[in-house]
Amino acid sequence: MVAAAFRHPVGIIQLHGSLSDAGSASKCGHSSFRFISKNFAVDVALLGKGHCSYRQGQQHVVRALSSQAQTTCPSSSSSHVESALILIRHGESMWNEKNLFTGCVDVPLTKRGVDEAIEAGKRISNIPVDMIYTSSLIRAQMTAMLTMTQHHCKKVPIIMHNENRQAKSWSQIYSEDTEKQSIPVITAWQLNERMYGELQGLNKLETAERYGKEQVHEWRRSYNSPPPNGESLEMCSHRAVAYFKDHIQPQLQSGRHVMVAAHGNSLRSIIMYLENLTSLEVVNLELPTGLPLLYIYKEGKFMRRGSPVGPTEAGVYAYTESLALYKQTLDEKLY
Ligand SMILES: O=C(O)[C@@H](CO)OP(=O)(O)O
């Protein structure tokens, strides 16, 4: 693969394609045009400051315009990749409200949980999302879907049904354009809440009165003490972190922006991995419901950027050049 390049009044624009991709560009908007060749068609938006952006598969690519065409493919080596990772614990569930141990019991959100997810969606509405991972539990899936109702990209999150051949084939989309307007949502049991064993369904306060506060705190927050017949954080982390490394990190490495909607303990174990926390440090890590956390993945490292306060928070977009450019494209589309 080399870059297809063509001259435009603002500069030379290079896109991924093959050498045979000699094509032509026609203007289709104030600051956008469509490049059409024998092999592909792509809509390119001109951004300010000598950049353009376009989609390549699930990826949103921002490129600098050059005054000279290069004949080599722009590097896709991981050292140049910079992607956003949003982690979000589900909004308040009906058992959070009742203060019951929930674990793998599949409980929906409360009205407040719905509102939290919508608020979270506003906070991340300008951060790019190419793929979504959620657990197989409804509270995480509701949260993911509700956040995306607020996203400025206006794309439709669609759950992938790859559980068997028929499910996969019956859920196919037959329009390339429609597919481009969607965000794949991948559900994985490995991201589920830790299995709380015989505590599931019990009231947390009553359990503390019965077994003692310290014992219950150890079951809830220590790294390696499992509750009776349940998973310790360590056991939960084996499946959640393995899934993250095998499935989510490769997406970030290839430049895709990912949101993960999951649970207090599956996310605590992932954060432990991302931030290299010790088993003592993780004891104090508490994740509120419905609060999005942003990380930037760059040069093989995860940088914690905290929780965006609002969609217009200037600081969030100043984190990286590509986030700033992404926001600029959205603004140009919206206003
Ligand atoms: O009950 C649960 O499943 C979890 C999360 O709500 O509780 P805890 O915060 O005690 O780990």
The ligand as an ORCA input file, in Angstrom:
! r2SCAN-3c Opt
* xyz 0 1
  O     -22.366     -4.976     44.618
  C     -21.536     -4.967     43.693
  O     -21.593     -5.709     42.707
  C     -20.372     -4.002     43.771
  C     -20.600     -2.801     42.906
  O     -21.823     -2.188     43.142
  O     -20.250     -3.599     45.088
  P     -18.907     -3.133     45.781
  O     -18.814     -1.657     45.579
  O     -19.146     -3.506     47.195
  O     -17.775     -3.897     45.197
*
